[in-house]
Amino acid sequence: MINQFNFLADCISSAILSEKDENTRVIKIIKCIKIANELEDLKNFNDMFAVVSGLQNTVVSRLEKTWKKVPKNIIDILSTLDNLTDVLNGCKQLKIITLNSNPPLIPYLGSFLIEISNNEDLPNTINNNLIHWKKKVKIWETISQLKKFQNCLYDFFANDNLQILFNSQKVYTESEMWEKSCEIEKPPNMN
């Protein structure tokens, strides 16, 4: 799931950067924001976060001339999604929505992994070598929450055209993305 997240985020950034025409980039950004919004409605929070991450990637977000042409109502949608995916507050809003939603849904795996990792960092024993049961219970609760979401599947069929579209998209490396971004809009110190 982590590889899929990274691939999707890079695919979004690459798709936008592959367009030399500013208006076509704007159209792609609008489509990506609408896709992220639809993914939120479908409760596919992991892929929604990946699409937003692709849009937030510095190589895309720095394209001021392009972003100025994106309509305000679309920017407002992205701003709402940005608030959900705010990593500085641990994606708490998204976690609350996830835990209060009924399956089927695909949670953002990152917040659960961080929670498990934070609990793993706690000592295994406390006070005179007693087992740290609170730690074990917290880890069990987090895993149980994740398992709950695996018990109910979406009623979707594979979309071959969508698979072809993603598989045909050239995904740039980080350095290639930076080069493309700089070709589109030169950084201030390169003028």
N, C-alpha and C positions, 0 to 999 in steps of 0.2 A: 504494500500500500504506500510505503514511503517513496519507492521508485516511481509509482504511478503519479503521486502527488508532484514530485519534482519534474517528471516528464511533462505533465499537463501545464504546470507553471511555465516551464521553458518553452513549451509549444505555443502558449499564448503570447509570450514576449516575442518569440521568433516570428510568429504570424504578423504581428504589428510591425516589427522592424523590417520585414521583407518587402514592405510596400514603400516605393519611392515617392508615390503621389500622396500628398498630405490629406486630401479629401478621402482617399481610399483608406488611409490609416485611421481617420476619424470614424469612418463607417465600421471598420473592424473593431475599434475600441467600443463603440456603441453596442455592437453585436456581442462582444465579450461581456460587457456589463449586464446586458439583458440575459445572457446565458447564466451568469453567476446568480442573478436574481431568480431565475427559474430553478436553478439548482437548490437555492435556499427554499423555495416553495415546495420542491420535491423532497426536502429534508436530506439532501445529499450534501452534508456540511463539509465533508472532506474535499470533494471536487470543487465546491463553491469557494472554499478557502484557497485552493490551488489556482483557480482562475483569478481571484482577487490578488493573489501573490504575484502572478504573472503581470498583472496590470501595475502593481506597486513596485515591481523591479525597477531599480534606478535607471536602467537603460531605456525604459519606457516612460516612467514618471517624469523624467527630466525634459521631455519633449514639449516645452511650453507652448510653442506655436500650434502644435497639433491639439493639445488639451484645451486651448482657448476656443477651439471650434466645436468642442463637444457641448451639446445643449445642457443648460443648468439642471433640468429635470433628470437627466441621465447622470450628471455629476452627483446629484442628491441621492440617487439610488446607490451609487458607488460609496458615497460617504456613509450611508447606513450600513452597508456591508463592511466597510473599513472599521466601523465601531464594533461590529460583531467579531471581527478577526484581530482585534487589538492585542498583540502579543505582550505589550508592556503591562497589561493588567491580567495576563495569563489566560486570555480569551474567556474570561469569566461569564460574560454575557452569552456567548455561544454555548458554553458548557451548561448554563442554566436552561437555555432554550432546548438543548439536546436532552437533558434529563427530564424536562417537562413535556417532551413530545412522545407521541406513541409511534411505535414502529409501523411500517417499515421506515428506516432511516439509516443513513451512513454517517456515523459521527466523525468529527475531526479527530483523527487518531493522536495527533501531537499532544493535545491537552491531557489525554489519558496516559500517554507515555511519560510525560513530565511528572504527573502525579505519582505514577508507579516509581519512577526514578527517585523522586524526592523522598518517598517512603522507604525505598531501598537504602538510602543514605543514612537512615536512622540506625542506631546500634541494634544488634540482634538480641542483646541481653541488657537488662537493667537491674539495679539494686541487688547486689550479691548474686549475680549470674542467673537471675530469673528471666525466662523467655519474655521478650517484648511483645506481648499479645496485641497491644494496640496497633503496633506496626503491621503485624500479620493480618489483623482485621481490616485495616485501611486498604492494604493491597488486595485482599479478597473482595472487598466492596467495590473497588475500582474494576477489577476483572469481571465481577458479576454484572456491573452496569454494562460493560462491553458485550458480554455474552447475551444479555437481554436483547440487544439489537440484532443478533445473528439468528434469532428464532423466527423472524418474519421477513419474507422476501418481497421484493417489488414484483409486480406483474407486468414486466416489460419483455419485449423481444429485442434481439440484437438488430441493430441498424447497420447493415453492410455499407451503405453510403457514408455514414458517419465514420466507420472504421477506416474506410479508404481515405477519407479526408484527413484524418489524424495521421495515418501511416504515410501519406504522401507529403505531409508538412515537413519541410526541412527544419530541423531543430539545431540552432546555432550553439556553439560553445560560448562560455562567458566572454572570452576575449573577442570572438566574432560578433557577439551581441553589442559589445562596447564599440567596436569599430563601426558597425552599422548605425548605431545611435549617434555617433560623432559625425558620420557622413550626412545624416539627416539634419542634425543641428550641432554645429560646432560648439564645444564648451567655451565659456567666456575667455579663458586664457589662450585659446587656439586661434582667435580671430586675427 
